[in-house]
Amino acid sequence: MEFGESAQDAARRETVEEAGFEVGSLTPTGVYEIRAEDASYHFVMFAFRADAARRVAAGGHHVDAVMEALVDEVQPHPTVMRILNDAGVARYTARDIEEGLRRDGILMRGFPVAAAAVTV
């Protein structure tokens, strides 16, 4: 997040910059602390669920390709698996998530937002 920027504004900006998409309304789904076991990085991620997205010409410098698929048809990074599970859009097994995090040397704590408590 940039100084004075809300988490939602940062999510919108980063989605354009990183993936080349503009998103509709955002609903917060959780906050995650992610760090390396070797202490080489440590960050906090705010997760949101967008109601719509559309490709834009600019942006997307960290994405090689975009495909449309059911969430159960892809095998994302284990941190993304946990975030998708918490958002209620996937059901990856806890075993797969924990094995992936351990394999990649990642420590992750999640603080999902209860659906009833979400206000935008």
C-alpha positions in Angstrom: 0.0 0.0 0.0 1.1 3.5 -0.7 0.9 6.2 1.9 -2.7 7.4 2.3 -4.0 4.5 0.2 -6.8 2.3 1.5 -6.4 -1.5 1.3 -9.2 -1.6 -1.3 -7.6 1.1 -3.4 -4.2 -0.7 -3.2 -5.9 -4.0 -4.3 -7.5 -2.3 -7.3 -4.2 -0.7 -8.3 -2.1 -3.8 -7.8 -4.6 -5.9 -9.8 -4.1 -3.7 -12.8 -0.4 -3.4 -12.3 0.3 -7.1 -11.6 -2.4 -8.9 -13.6 -3.8 -6.4 -16.1 -7.4 -6.5 -14.8 -9.8 -3.9 -13.4 -12.1 -5.3 -10.8 -15.7 -4.4 -9.6 -16.8 -4.1 -6.0 -14.5 -5.8 -3.5 -15.4 -7.7 -0.4 -12.7 -8.4 2.2 -12.2 -12.1 2.9 -9.1 -12.1 5.1 -5.8 -10.8 6.3 -2.7 -13.1 6.1 0.8 -12.9 7.6 3.2 -14.7 5.3 6.9 -15.1 6.1 9.8 -17.3 5.1 11.2 -19.8 7.6 14.7 -18.4 6.8 13.5 -14.8 7.6 14.2 -13.6 4.0 10.8 -12.0 3.7 7.8 -11.1 5.9 4.6 -9.4 4.7 0.9 -8.9 5.4 -1.6 -9.6 2.6 -5.2 -8.2 2.5 -7.4 -10.5 0.5 -10.6 -9.5 -1.3 -13.2 -11.1 -3.5 -14.2 -9.2 -6.6 -17.7 -9.4 -8.1 -16.4 -8.8 -11.6 -13.1 -8.3 -13.5 -12.2 -7.2 -17.0 -8.9 -7.3 -18.9 -7.3 -3.9 -19.6 -4.6 -3.1 -22.1 -2.1 -1.8 -19.6 -0.6 -3.8 -16.8 0.0 -7.5 -16.2 3.8 -7.4 -15.9 3.9 -10.4 -13.5 1.4 -12.6 -15.4 2.4 -14.8 -18.3 -1.1 -16.0 -19.3 -4.7 -15.8 -18.2 -7.1 -18.6 -18.5 -10.7 -19.1 -17.3 -11.3 -22.3 -15.4 -13.1 -23.6 -12.4 -11.1 -23.1 -9.2 -10.9 -26.9 -8.7 -9.2 -27.3 -12.1 -6.1 -25.4 -11.2 -3.3 -26.1 -8.7 -2.3 -22.6 -7.3 0.4 -21.8 -4.8 -0.4 -23.2 -1.3 -0.8 -19.6 0.1 -3.4 -19.0 -2.6 -5.1 -22.3 -1.8 -5.6 -21.3 1.8 -6.9 -17.8 0.8 -9.4 -19.3 -1.7 -10.6 -21.8 0.9 -11.1 -19.0 3.4 -13.0 -17.0 0.8 -15.4 -19.9 0.4 -14.6 -20.5 -3.3 -12.5 -23.6 -3.1 -12.0 -26.8 -1.0 -8.3 -27.7 -1.2 -7.3 -30.2 1.4 -5.5 -29.0 4.5 -2.9 -31.7 3.9 -2.1 -30.3 0.4 -1.8 -26.8 1.8 0.4 -27.7 4.7 2.7 -29.9 2.6 3.1 -27.1 0.1 3.8 -24.5 2.7 6.3 -26.8 4.4 8.0 -27.6 1.0 8.4 -23.9 0.2 9.5 -23.0 3.7 6.6 -20.6 4.3 5.0 -19.8 7.6 1.4 -18.5 7.2 -1.2 -17.2 9.7 -4.6 -16.4 8.4 -7.3 -14.2 9.8 -10.4 -14.9 7.7 -13.2 -12.3 7.8 -16.6 -13.8 8.8 -19.1 -13.3 6.0 -21.7 -11.8 8.4 -19.1 -9.2 9.7 -18.1 -7.9 6.2 -19.0 -4.3 5.6 -17.8 -2.4 2.5 
